[in-house]
């Protein structure tokens, strides 16, 4: 592992909204390309990278359920949205010369590989970026939980969550001027304080498998590589001293 990277294998979780740019919905090609550049920079350090991308820029299961749709159906629609985002990111990465594979928890052989754990590990060992699509393949689970699950299955050294802000705050800093930023938290503190960084099942899964979660701003240029080097602004959620 190169000296400049703290971790050998990581999973990056980003929301679908992170790919919208200034749009109200859908994908912004410039933003997708920029995020792909961030992933390429980290892969170039010799780090094995996998991704989970949400689908909220296209369809959000919870809001679909709120509008009267059956929750399971709405969640499956949200999973399909994540496949669209995964294919867009794969295309952007491959344009930059990064070998990429998409694995879907819902098999769709015409467009991507089915999720097979050992094959995914092999891809990463060969230096390919793997994008895990369709969440866990089950309704009632978020892509946050899918990220924690895949990070556990892949034996990742860390789970990185790229968000709109540069860490975990006591409240939404864009709505509350008094929001306090944390440099370090334990998984239990996040659960006890009900900090809305990831859902409780994702935090619990990461805690059980001793996976640190690093929260940073995906909108800051070069932030992903900076965090991997232990620099820049981020919050680390870990039970280790």
N, C-alpha and C positions, 0 to 999 in steps of 0.2 A: 504494500500500500504506500502511495506517495506521502512524503512527509507533510505536504501542504493540506492533506485531507484528514479529518479526525475519524471518519468512518469508512469502512470498506464497502458496505452495501446499505443503501437507503431506499426508503419509499417516499416519494413526494406526493402529497395530496393537495390538489387544488380544486376550487369550486368551479362549476360551469360559468358562474358569473364573472370569474377572473378572466375569461376569454371573450367577454362582450366588448371590451374597450369602452367607447362612449355610447354604444348602442343600447337600446332598451331591451333587446332580446337577440338571440342568435350568436353568430361567431364574427369576430372582427379579425380578418386575415392578418393585419399588422400586429395585433396583440398575440395571436397564436404563434406567429413567426418569432416574436420577441421572447415569449416563454420557451419556445423550442431552442432558442439561442442560449437561454439560461441553463437548460438541461444539457445541451451539448458541452457547455463550458465545464460542468461538473463531471460529465462522462469522460472528458479529455484529461481529467486529473487521475483517471484510472479507477474511479469509483463505479461500482455496479449500481445502476439506477433503475427503479421501476416506478410507475405512476398509477395513481387512481384519480380520475377526473369526474367531478359531479356533473349533473345534467340540468341544473336549475336555470341555465340560460335558454333552454329549449322547453323543458316541461318539468314541473316540480310535483311529485306525487302527493305531498301533503296538501298543497293548494288545490290539486285536482280533487282530492277526497273532500276538502272543505266545500267545494262547489257542488257536492252531491254525488260525485262518482264513487263507485265502490273502491275502498282503499287499496285492495290488492291489485285491481286493474290499473289504478292510477300509478301505483309503484312500478308495475311492469312497464308502463309507458315511460316513466322516468328512467328506468334501466336502459331502454332502447335509446333514449336521448344521450346517455353516457357513451353508447357505442358510436354515435355520430361524432361526438367530441373526440373520442379516442382515435377514430380514423383521420380526423382533421389534424390532430397532433402528430400522428404517425407520418402523414404526408409532409408536414412542415419539417419534422426531424430528418426524414429521408432526403428532402431537398438540401439539407445541410450536411449530408453525407453520413448521418448517424443511422446505423442499422437498427431497425425497430420492429417489434412484433406486438400485435394486439391479441390478447386472449380474453374471450368473453365467457362469463359464467352462464350465459344462455347460449347454447351452441347455435352458430349460424355459419356453417362451413363455407358458404360462398364468399364471405367477406373477411373472416378472421379465424384464428385458431380457437378451439375450445380451451377452457382453462384446465391445464394439466400441471400440477405443482412441479413435478420433477423436470418437465420440459421447460418451464419458466426459469427454474434455477439454472438449467443448462444454458439457456439463451444468455442469461446475465453473466455466467462464467465465461462465455465467448465474447463478452463486451457489448452485447446488444441491449438496447433499452426495451423494457417490457411494459406495455400499458394494459392494466387490468380493467376491463369494461363490464358493464351490466351488474355492478355492485356485487352482492353476495350471490345473486341469482334467486334470492328470496324476497318477497314483499315484507314490509314492516321493519326493514333494516336500512339504515342510511348508508351513503357512500363513505361517511366517516367510519362507521363500523366495518365496512368492506376494507377500508385502508388499514385499520388496525388488524383485521383478520389476515389480509395478505402479507402485511409486514411480519406478522407472527409466523405464518407458513413459510415465508422466504428466509426466515432467520435474519431479518434486517437488524443492523446495529442501531438504527434510529428511524423515526417516522417524522418527516418534516411537513408542516402544514403551511402552505403559502396563502396568506390572507390579504385583506385590504390595509391592515395596520401592522406595525413593527413589533408585535408581541401580544401578550395577554394583558388585558386591562380589567379593572374592577367593574367597569361599565363601558358602554360604547363611547369611545372618546370623541366621536363625531356628534354625539347627542348630549354628552355630559362633560362639561369642562373640568369637573373635579375628579374625573376618572383617574385612578392610580395605575401606573404601569408596573408590572412585576418582571424582575430579571430571572427569578427562579421560583418554582413551585414544586410541590410533590403531587402525585396523582390524587392522593386523598384530599389535599387542600382544594384542588380543582373541583372535586366532587362535593366536598363539604360547603364550599362557597357558591356552588352552582354557577361557576364561571362558564359562560356559553362559548367555549372555544371548540369543543367537540361534544357529541352526545355522550351520556354517561356510560353506555355499553362499550363505546370505543375507548374511553379513558380506562375503564375497568380491564378490558382485554389487554391494553398496552401495559397496565400495571402488573397483571398476572404474568406476563411474559417478559417483564423487566426491559421494556422498550422505551427509551426516552423519547419525548415528543418535543420538537423544536418548532416554535411558531414565529414566523417572520413575514415581512411584506414581499409578496411576489411582484409588486409593482415597482419596487426599487431596483434599478438596473444593477446587475451583478450581485444581488443580495444572496441568491442561492449558493453561489461559489464562496462568497464571504462567510456565510454561516458554516459551510462545510470546513472552512479553514479555522473556525472558532472566533472569527471576527464579526464586526457589524452588530446591528441591533436585533436581538431576538430574545424570546423567553424560552427557557428550557424547563420541561416538566419531567422530573426524575425523582426516584426514591433513593438514589445513590448520593453519597456525600461528594 
